[in-house]
Amino acid sequence: MNDERKDLRARTKAFAIQMIRMFSSLPKSTEAQVLGKQVLRSGTSVGANYREAYRSRSKAEFVAKLGDCLKELDESSYWFELLVETGIVTSSNLETLQRECDELQAIFTTIVKKCKSSDS
């Protein structure tokens, strides 16, 4: 197994665990729980999608699954924004998660671009 791929498997799993812990710490209000469940779903699916990408049978399938990862990361960012802008969570409480989300987006975007450019 390629070290970079193994690192991304571990990193996306760690991101999912951080999302679960963040969800557990949210207030029990209806609004917080609704938004929290959305971000929990999108944030934990990144690692699952990456594992599917890792097992892909073709470059096209790999790129498509990484696209799914990117969609879920972007969605997670959206839910982070709503959690902060509604005052449910402070931006400082989501800072680490948002930074990791941004970094994962940058990594996956770079990989997708490299895969696509090697096809040209």
C-alpha positions as a Markdown table, in Angstrom:
| # | Residue | x | y | z |
|---|---|---|---|---|
| 1 | Met | 0.0 | 0.0 | 0.0 |
| 2 | Asn | 1.3 | 3.4 | -1.0 |
| 3 | Asp | 2.3 | 5.5 | 2.1 |
| 4 | Glu | 0.5 | 8.6 | 0.8 |
| 5 | Arg | -2.7 | 6.6 | 0.3 |
| 6 | Lys | -2.4 | 4.9 | 3.7 |
| 7 | Asp | -1.9 | 8.3 | 5.3 |
| 8 | Leu | -5.0 | 9.6 | 3.6 |
| 9 | Arg | -7.0 | 6.6 | 4.8 |
| 10 | Ala | -5.9 | 7.4 | 8.4 |
| 11 | Arg | -6.4 | 11.1 | 8.0 |
| 12 | Thr | -9.9 | 10.8 | 6.6 |
| 13 | Lys | -10.8 | 8.3 | 9.4 |
| 14 | Ala | -9.4 | 10.7 | 12.0 |
| 15 | Phe | -11.5 | 13.5 | 10.4 |
| 16 | Ala | -14.6 | 11.3 | 10.8 |
| 17 | Ile | -13.8 | 10.7 | 14.5 |
| 18 | Gln | -13.3 | 14.4 | 15.1 |
| 19 | Met | -16.8 | 15.0 | 13.4 |
| 20 | Ile | -18.4 | 12.4 | 15.7 |
| 21 | Arg | -16.8 | 14.0 | 18.8 |
| 22 | Met | -17.9 | 17.5 | 17.6 |
| 23 | Phe | -21.5 | 16.2 | 17.1 |
| 24 | Ser | -21.5 | 14.7 | 20.6 |
| 25 | Ser | -20.6 | 18.0 | 22.1 |
| 26 | Leu | -23.4 | 20.0 | 20.3 |
| 27 | Pro | -26.3 | 21.4 | 22.3 |
| 28 | Lys | -29.4 | 19.2 | 22.4 |
| 29 | Ser | -31.6 | 21.8 | 20.7 |
| 30 | Thr | -33.5 | 20.8 | 17.6 |
| 31 | Glu | -31.6 | 23.2 | 15.4 |
| 32 | Ala | -28.2 | 22.0 | 16.6 |
| 33 | Gln | -29.1 | 18.4 | 16.3 |
| 34 | Val | -30.5 | 18.8 | 12.7 |
| 35 | Leu | -27.5 | 20.7 | 11.5 |
| 36 | Gly | -25.2 | 18.4 | 13.5 |
| 37 | Lys | -26.7 | 15.3 | 11.9 |
| 38 | Gln | -26.1 | 16.8 | 8.4 |
| 39 | Val | -22.4 | 17.6 | 9.1 |
| 40 | Leu | -22.0 | 14.3 | 10.8 |
| 41 | Arg | -23.2 | 12.5 | 7.7 |
| 42 | Ser | -21.2 | 14.5 | 5.2 |
| 43 | Gly | -18.0 | 14.5 | 7.4 |
| 44 | Thr | -18.0 | 10.8 | 8.1 |
| 45 | Ser | -18.7 | 9.9 | 4.5 |
| 46 | Val | -15.4 | 11.4 | 3.3 |
| 47 | Gly | -13.4 | 8.5 | 4.7 |
| 48 | Ala | -15.8 | 5.9 | 3.3 |
| 49 | Asn | -15.7 | 7.5 | -0.1 |
| 50 | Tyr | -11.9 | 7.6 | 0.0 |
| 51 | Arg | -11.8 | 3.9 | 0.9 |
| 52 | Glu | -13.9 | 3.2 | -2.2 |
| 53 | Ala | -11.6 | 5.4 | -4.3 |
| 54 | Tyr | -8.6 | 3.4 | -2.9 |
| 55 | Arg | -10.2 | 0.2 | -4.1 |
| 56 | Ser | -11.3 | 1.6 | -7.5 |
| 57 | Arg | -10.7 | -0.5 | -10.6 |
| 58 | Ser | -9.9 | 2.3 | -13.0 |
| 59 | Lys | -8.5 | 5.8 | -12.9 |
| 60 | Ala | -12.0 | 7.2 | -14.0 |
| 61 | Glu | -13.6 | 5.4 | -11.0 |
| 62 | Phe | -10.9 | 6.7 | -8.7 |
| 63 | Val | -11.4 | 10.3 | -9.9 |
| 64 | Ala | -15.2 | 10.0 | -9.6 |
| 65 | Lys | -14.9 | 8.8 | -6.0 |
| 66 | Leu | -12.5 | 11.6 | -5.1 |
| 67 | Gly | -15.1 | 13.9 | -6.6 |
| 68 | Asp | -17.5 | 12.5 | -4.1 |
| 69 | Cys | -15.0 | 13.2 | -1.3 |
| 70 | Leu | -14.7 | 16.8 | -2.5 |
| 71 | Lys | -18.5 | 17.2 | -2.6 |
| 72 | Glu | -18.8 | 15.9 | 1.0 |
| 73 | Leu | -16.0 | 18.1 | 2.2 |
| 74 | Asp | -17.7 | 21.1 | 0.6 |
| 75 | Glu | -21.0 | 20.2 | 2.2 |
| 76 | Ser | -19.3 | 19.9 | 5.6 |
| 77 | Ser | -17.9 | 23.4 | 5.2 |
| 78 | Tyr | -21.4 | 24.6 | 4.5 |
| 79 | Trp | -22.8 | 23.0 | 7.7 |
| 80 | Phe | -19.8 | 24.5 | 9.6 |
| 81 | Glu | -20.8 | 27.9 | 8.3 |
| 82 | Leu | -24.4 | 27.4 | 9.4 |
| 83 | Leu | -23.4 | 26.2 | 12.9 |
| 84 | Val | -21.3 | 29.3 | 13.4 |
| 85 | Glu | -23.6 | 31.8 | 11.7 |
| 86 | Thr | -26.6 | 30.7 | 13.8 |
| 87 | Gly | -24.5 | 31.0 | 17.0 |
| 88 | Ile | -24.8 | 27.3 | 17.8 |
| 89 | Val | -21.0 | 26.9 | 17.8 |
| 90 | Thr | -18.2 | 29.5 | 17.9 |
| 91 | Ser | -15.9 | 29.7 | 15.0 |
| 92 | Ser | -12.9 | 29.0 | 17.3 |
| 93 | Asn | -14.6 | 25.6 | 18.3 |
| 94 | Leu | -14.7 | 24.6 | 14.6 |
| 95 | Glu | -11.3 | 26.0 | 13.6 |
| 96 | Thr | -9.4 | 22.7 | 13.7 |
| 97 | Leu | -12.1 | 20.8 | 11.8 |
| 98 | Gln | -12.5 | 23.6 | 9.2 |
| 99 | Arg | -8.7 | 23.7 | 8.7 |
| 100 | Glu | -8.6 | 19.9 | 8.2 |
| 101 | Cys | -11.6 | 20.1 | 5.9 |
| 102 | Asp | -9.8 | 22.8 | 3.8 |
| 103 | Glu | -6.6 | 20.8 | 3.7 |
| 104 | Leu | -8.3 | 17.6 | 2.6 |
| 105 | Gln | -10.1 | 19.6 | -0.1 |
| 106 | Ala | -6.8 | 21.0 | -1.4 |
| 107 | Ile | -5.2 | 17.5 | -1.3 |
| 108 | Phe | -8.0 | 15.8 | -3.2 |
| 109 | Thr | -8.2 | 18.7 | -5.7 |
| 110 | Thr | -4.5 | 18.3 | -6.4 |
| 111 | Ile | -4.8 | 14.5 | -6.9 |
| 112 | Val | -7.8 | 14.9 | -9.2 |
| 113 | Lys | -6.0 | 17.5 | -11.3 |
| 114 | Lys | -2.9 | 15.4 | -11.6 |
| 115 | Cys | -5.0 | 12.4 | -12.6 |
| 116 | Lys | -6.8 | 14.4 | -15.2 |
| 117 | Ser | -3.7 | 16.0 | -16.6 |
| 118 | Ser | -2.0 | 12.7 | -17.0 |
| 119 | Asp | -4.8 | 11.6 | -19.3 |
| 120 | Ser | -4.2 | 14.5 | -21.7 |
